[in-house]
């Protein structure tokens, strides 16, 4: 009996030590993950002085509002040969907040024939080719409307424009002499952002 026991024990030991046995590994899943980049601020030596920058960022203010432009009415004729606008502008305005005795209008390259109240006297003014400053005979309080009538001739000319709009002419005469038989005679306007003042007097600012 003991002889059979040792035979069985040796057989089990021999089977357990079999190095040629193949073990099947479970199937593996492979995934490609996104690349992760980790950065850290540069180390600053503790001895380095801390420099504070107290400069304010660039501030681009809106145009100050002295008068509100309430209404504009235009009566226009056009001189095709000279490429000019012959017009009468009737502007209704009122002081925005503080009482005022003058109004400043944008008017680029104009010839003025009359500036006055729509229903009354002419008014004194000064003009530098870009802005016309009109003196009012009395101080006008906030909320009180007044109406100006301005007779003028405008000759729209380009002055540079911007990156978005290549010309600031404001008003364009297309084929004004009719020399091109394949192109119609046209007049069209492009007043953005401050180019309408090349063909009629106004407060030519985006906040009006």
C-alpha positions in Angstrom: 0.0 0.0 0.0 2.8 2.4 0.9 4.5 1.6 -2.4 1.4 2.8 -4.4 1.3 6.0 -2.3 4.8 7.0 -3.3 4.1 6.2 -7.0 1.1 8.4 -7.0 2.9 11.2 -5.2 5.8 11.1 -7.7 3.4 11.2 -10.6 1.6 14.3 -9.3 5.0 16.0 -8.6 6.2 15.3 -12.2 2.9 16.6 -13.7 3.1 19.9 -11.7 6.7 20.6 -12.8 6.0 20.3 -16.5 7.6 23.4 -18.0 6.3 22.7 -21.5 2.7 23.5 -20.5 1.2 26.5 -22.5 -1.0 28.9 -20.6 -3.4 31.0 -22.8 -3.4 34.7 -21.7 -6.6 36.7 -21.8 -7.2 39.0 -24.8 -5.8 42.6 -24.3 -7.4 45.9 -25.4 -5.2 48.7 -26.7 -6.3 52.4 -26.8 -4.4 55.4 -28.1 -4.9 58.3 -25.6 -4.6 62.0 -26.4 -1.2 63.6 -25.7 -1.1 65.5 -22.5 1.2 68.4 -22.2 2.0 69.8 -18.7 3.7 73.1 -18.3 4.7 75.1 -15.3 5.7 78.7 -14.8 9.4 79.4 -14.8 10.9 79.4 -11.4 11.7 82.9 -10.1 14.6 83.1 -7.6 13.4 84.3 -4.3 16.0 87.0 -4.4 14.6 88.6 -7.6 12.7 91.8 -7.0 9.0 91.8 -7.9 8.2 94.5 -10.5 4.7 95.8 -10.4 3.3 97.3 -13.6 0.8 100.1 -12.7 0.3 101.3 -16.2 -3.4 101.5 -17.2 -4.5 99.8 -20.4 -5.2 101.9 -23.5 -8.5 103.6 -23.1 -10.5 104.5 -26.2 -13.4 106.8 -25.0 -16.6 107.4 -26.8 -17.1 110.8 -28.4 -18.5 113.3 -25.8 -22.2 114.0 -26.4 -23.0 117.7 -26.1 -26.0 117.8 -28.4 -28.4 115.0 -29.4 -29.2 114.8 -33.1 -33.0 114.2 -33.0 -33.9 114.4 -36.7 -32.3 115.0 -40.1 -34.1 116.1 -43.3 -32.2 116.5 -46.6 -33.1 118.2 -49.9 -30.5 117.3 -52.4 -29.5 118.0 -56.0 -26.4 116.7 -57.8 -23.9 118.3 -60.2 -22.8 115.3 -62.2 -20.1 117.2 -64.1 -18.4 118.5 -60.9 -19.4 115.5 -58.8 -20.9 117.8 -56.1 -23.9 117.6 -53.7 -26.0 120.7 -53.6 -28.1 120.4 -50.5 -30.2 121.9 -47.7 -30.0 120.1 -44.4 -32.6 120.7 -41.7 -31.3 119.4 -38.4 -33.3 119.2 -35.2 -31.1 119.0 -32.0 -31.3 119.4 -28.3 -28.7 119.6 -25.5 -27.8 116.2 -24.2 -27.4 117.1 -20.5 -25.8 120.5 -19.9 -27.2 123.7 -21.3 -25.2 124.9 -24.3 -24.9 127.9 -26.6 -23.1 126.2 -29.5 -23.2 123.1 -31.7 -20.3 121.5 -33.5 -21.1 119.5 -36.7 -18.9 117.3 -38.9 -18.8 118.7 -42.4 -15.7 117.7 -44.5 -14.9 119.8 -47.5 -18.0 121.9 -47.6 -18.9 125.3 -49.0 -21.6 126.9 -46.8 -24.1 129.4 -48.3 -26.3 129.9 -45.2 -26.5 128.6 -41.6 -29.3 129.7 -39.4 -32.5 128.8 -37.6 -35.0 127.0 -39.8 -37.6 129.6 -39.0 -35.5 132.7 -38.4 -32.2 134.4 -38.3 -28.8 133.5 -39.7 -26.2 132.3 -37.2 -22.5 133.0 -36.8 -20.1 130.1 -37.3 -16.5 129.2 -37.8 -15.3 126.5 -40.1 -11.9 124.7 -40.5 -12.7 122.4 -43.4 -13.6 119.5 -41.1 -15.8 120.9 -38.3 -18.3 123.8 -38.3 -18.9 125.4 -34.9 -22.2 127.3 -34.8 -22.9 129.9 -32.2 -26.4 130.0 -30.7 -27.8 133.4 -29.6 -28.9 132.1 -26.2 -28.1 129.3 -23.9 -30.4 126.4 -24.7 -31.4 124.2 -21.7 -31.5 120.5 -21.6 -34.5 119.0 -23.4 -35.3 122.0 -25.5 -35.2 121.4 -29.2 -33.9 123.8 -31.9 -33.8 123.4 -35.6 -31.1 124.6 -38.0 -31.2 125.0 -41.7 -28.0 124.7 -43.6 -27.5 125.4 -47.3 -24.3 124.0 -48.6 -22.3 122.5 -51.5 -20.3 119.3 -50.7 -17.6 117.8 -52.9 -17.0 114.2 -51.6 -13.4 113.2 -51.7 -11.7 110.1 -50.4 -9.2 110.6 -47.5 -7.8 107.2 -46.7 -10.4 105.0 -45.3 -9.6 102.0 -43.1 -8.6 98.4 -43.3 -12.2 97.3 -43.5 -13.5 100.0 -45.8 -10.9 101.2 -48.3 -12.5 104.6 -49.0 -14.1 107.2 -46.9 -15.6 109.2 -49.7 -19.1 108.7 -48.3 -20.9 109.4 -51.5 -19.8 107.9 -54.9 -20.6 109.1 -58.4 -20.5 106.1 -60.8 -19.8 106.9 -64.5 -20.8 110.6 -63.9 -20.0 111.7 -67.4 -21.7 108.7 -69.0 -18.4 107.9 -70.8 -18.7 104.1 -70.3 -21.7 102.8 -72.3 -21.6 99.5 -70.4 -21.9 101.1 -67.0 -25.0 103.0 -65.7 -24.8 106.4 -64.2 -25.3 105.9 -60.4 -24.9 107.6 -57.1 -24.6 105.5 -54.0 -23.5 106.1 -50.4 -21.4 104.3 -47.8 -21.4 106.3 -44.6 -20.0 103.8 -42.1 -18.6 104.7 -39.7 -17.9 108.4 -39.9 -18.1 109.2 -43.6 -21.6 110.7 -44.1 -20.2 114.0 -43.1 -18.6 114.2 -46.6 -22.0 114.8 -48.2 -24.2 116.3 -45.5 -23.5 118.1 -42.2 -24.2 116.0 -39.1 -22.8 114.8 -35.8 -20.9 111.9 -37.5 -20.2 109.7 -34.5 -21.3 106.1 -33.8 -22.9 107.1 -30.5 -25.4 109.4 -32.2 
